[in-house]
Amino acid sequence: MMLKNNMENKYISFCGYDCSLCPVFIATKENDLDSLRKILFISNVLEISTDTHGCYGCSDDRSKNFMCLNCYIKSCAKDKKLNSCGKCSDFPCQYLKNN
């Protein structure tokens, strides 16, 4: 689950990244399809929307872009039912050490 820090209104991903700094998250929030196309290298020929290519945060199943769908950290944390890698008994795992 993505944590929301109410004091600073920041969203934190499973790995600890501040989503408010992520260009995909920002473009989704602002419904900026041109930016999403550029960031995700999507051709103008393909039809896109925030529903099909946006990111609403790690814990939100609406996040459908290829980075969200193929994120090892996200799938690992969800499989372990954790809201943060920092709460994992294997932290820091070999994957995090190598990346």
C-alpha positions, 0 to 999 in steps of 0.5 A: 500500500502506498503511504500518504504522509499527511503533514507534507501531502507526499505519497511514498511507494513500496521502495520508499520513492517519493511519488510526488517527484515522479514524472509519470505520477505527476502527468497522471495527476494532471491528466497530461497525456502529451507528457505521458507519451514522452516519458513512456516513449509512446507513439502518437499513433497509439491511443492512450489515457491515464486509465491505460498508461497512468500511475496512481501509486503502487497500491492503486490497481489503476496503475497500468503503465509498463513500469507499474505492471513490471515492477519487481518491488511492487509485486514482491511487496504485494505478495508479502502483503507489505506496505513498505520494503522497510518492513520486510524481514529480508530488507535490504534484499539482494534485488535492492542491493543490486539495483 
